[in-house]
Amino acid sequence: MDLSLFPIRSLRQAGVALRARRIARQLSQKELGKITGTAQSTISDVENGVLSVSLDVYLRLLEALGAELSAKDRQVGGAKP
C-alpha cells in the first residue's frame, strides 16, 4: 500500500495512516513511544482517532516513522480544470 497517496481529512484517518506506517516499520506502540517520548496509551488513542495531540507531537511521531506532513489542494469531484 502506498501510504503517500492516503488522504487525511479527519482524526480517524490520521490515526489509520499513523498505525499503517508504524506497522510497516515493524514497531510496537511501546517502541514508538520510547523513541518519541510519548506514552503508549497516547499513541493508541491517536491511532484510534479518539485523541487530538498537538502538531508538535504528531510531527515527532511522523519523524520517527520516516514520514513528514505535507499539504496539497483537495481534489473535488474529479480532475482539476
C-alpha positions as CSV (number, residue, x, y, z in Angstrom):
1,M,0.0,0.0,0.0
2,D,1.4,3.4,-1.0
3,L,0.9,5.4,2.2
4,S,1.8,8.7,0.4
5,L,-1.5,8.6,-1.5
6,F,-3.6,8.2,1.6
7,P,-5.7,11.3,2.1
8,I,-6.1,12.5,5.7
9,R,-9.2,14.6,6.4
10,S,-10.1,13.5,9.9
11,L,-8.5,12.4,13.2
12,R,-9.5,8.8,12.4
13,Q,-7.8,8.9,9.0
14,A,-4.7,10.4,10.6
15,G,-4.7,7.6,13.2
16,V,-5.1,4.9,10.5
17,A,-2.2,6.4,8.5
18,L,0.0,6.6,11.6
19,R,-0.8,3.0,12.5
20,A,-0.2,1.7,9.0
21,R,3.2,3.4,8.9
22,R,4.1,2.1,12.4
23,I,3.2,-1.4,11.4
24,A,5.1,-1.1,8.1
25,R,8.2,-0.1,10.2
26,Q,7.6,-3.1,12.4
27,L,7.4,-1.1,15.6
28,S,5.1,-1.6,18.5
29,Q,3.3,1.3,20.1
30,K,5.6,0.9,23.1
31,E,8.7,1.1,20.9
32,L,7.4,4.2,19.1
33,G,6.6,5.7,22.4
34,K,10.1,5.1,23.7
35,I,11.7,6.6,20.6
36,T,9.4,9.8,20.8
37,G,8.9,10.2,24.5
38,T,5.2,9.6,24.0
39,A,3.1,7.3,26.2
40,Q,1.9,4.1,24.6
41,S,-1.6,4.9,25.7
42,T,-1.4,8.3,23.9
43,I,-0.2,6.5,20.7
44,S,-3.1,4.1,21.0
45,D,-5.6,6.9,21.4
46,V,-4.2,8.8,18.4
47,E,-4.3,5.7,16.2
48,N,-7.9,5.1,17.2
49,G,-8.8,8.7,16.4
50,V,-10.1,9.5,19.9
51,L,-7.4,11.9,20.9
52,S,-6.1,15.0,19.2
53,V,-2.5,15.7,20.0
54,S,-0.5,18.9,19.3
55,L,1.0,19.3,15.9
56,D,4.4,19.0,17.6
57,V,3.7,15.5,19.0
58,Y,2.2,14.3,15.6
59,L,5.3,15.6,13.8
60,R,7.6,13.9,16.2
61,L,5.7,10.6,15.6
62,L,5.9,11.0,11.9
63,E,9.6,11.8,12.0
64,A,10.3,8.7,14.0
65,L,8.4,6.7,11.3
66,G,10.3,8.3,8.4
67,A,7.4,10.4,7.3
68,E,6.5,14.1,7.0
69,L,3.4,16.2,6.8
70,S,2.5,17.9,3.6
71,A,-0.4,19.8,2.2
72,K,-1.9,19.8,-1.2
73,D,-5.0,21.1,-2.9
74,R,-8.0,18.9,-2.3
75,Q,-9.4,17.2,-5.4
76,V,-13.2,17.7,-5.5
77,G,-15.3,15.8,-8.0
78,G,-12.6,14.6,-10.3
79,A,-9.7,16.2,-12.1
80,K,-8.8,19.9,-11.8
81,P,-9.6,22.0,-14.9
